[in-house]
Amino acid sequence: MGLLNNLKSKLSPAKGKVSDLAQRHEDRIQHGIDKAAKVVDEKTKGKYSDRIHTGTDKAKGAMDRLAHKDEPGAGGDTFTPPTTPPPSS
């Protein structure tokens, strides 16, 4: 068994707990992300505002996907493999 597979098997029980915590504390996490972005923007005197805004949006999107992973259409794996084999040529 490879190192990555071993790591995945050890972390899989924690995945549900993290998702549950993210769902219960979604507002507080969003507020924390905004607060951190504001502090960094102030410290850099607005020089990197566009990059900070982009990073903040990505962090919020990732948190949303984590918090709502059990809901349909939440950005999870929606690919369903075909039931018939591909045509042979």
Summary of the structure (lengths in Angstrom):
residues: 89
radius of gyration: 19.0
end to end distance: 37.1
largest distance: 62.0
contacts: 162
relative contact order: 0.10
helix: 66%
strand: 0%
